[in-house]
């Protein structure tokens, strides 16, 4: 970007151009790869959710004054892991779509 703010029209035109790319038909192989990437991400998300719930359950064994701090740490780590997995999934799908 040249340091100036884009107008609403420029932003809209960019979105239209990006949508054109997304509308290009995908090959059968690309569709399968995208489905696999999505399935793997869903499985990883489910795995970290189970681990997170397990760690939360262990908090009951801690003294009350430590529970709040540990719960915040667990929640922050969980959210970071979710964002990372979702970001990796989107990047992988984007790479698959851009392969033509």
N, C-alpha and C positions, 0 to 999 in steps of 0.2 A: 504494500500500500504506500502511496506517495505522501503520507502524513496528513492528508485531508480526510474529512469525514465523507462517507458515501451517501448519496441521496437515496431516498426510498425507492426511486425508480431503478437506480443502479443495483441496489440490493435485490429487488424483485427480478431483474433480468438475470442476475447471477443464480438465483434460485431456479428460475425457469431453465437455464442452461444445465444446472445440476440434475434437474428432474428429467431432462431429455436423456442424459446418460443413464439414469436409473430405469428408463422405459425401454432401453435397448434389450431385445430378447436375449435371455440367457440360454446357454446350451444345456442339454440334459446333464452333462458332467458338472457344470457350474452349479446347477440346482441341487445336485446331490452333495457337492462339497459344502454349499451353504447350509443345507439341512444338517449335515454332519457337524459343522462348526456350531450351529445353534444347539444341537442335541448335547454336544460336549460341554458347552457353556451352561446349559440347564443342569446337567449332571454335576458340574463343579459347583454351581450355585447351591444346589441341594446339599452337596457334601459340606460346604462351609456353613450352611444353615444348621445342619445337624451338629456339627462340631461346636458351633456357637451356642446352641441350646444346651449341649452337654457341659460346656464351660460355665454357662450361667447357673446350671443346677449345682455345680461344685461350689458356687459362692455361698450357699447356705451353710457350709462348713466353716466359713471365715467369721472372725469377730465382726460385729455390726459396723464398727467404724471403718473397716477395710472394704466392706461390700460396695459402697457407693463409688469409691475410687476405682476398684477393680472392674466394676460393671461399666463405668465410663470407658476404661481402656479397652475392654472386650468389645464394646459397641463400636468404638472408633476403629479398631482393627477389622471388625466384621465389615463395616461400611467401606473401608479402604479396599478390602479384598473383593467385595462386590463390584466396586467401581473399576478395579483393575481387570477383573474377569469380563465385565461387560464391555470395557474399552477394547480389550484384546479381541473379543468376539466381533465387535463392529469393525475393527481394523482388518481382521482376517476376511470378513465378508466383503469389505470394500476392495481389498486386493483381488479377491476372486471375481468380483463384478468387473473390475478394470482390466482383467486379463481377457483380451479379445483376439 
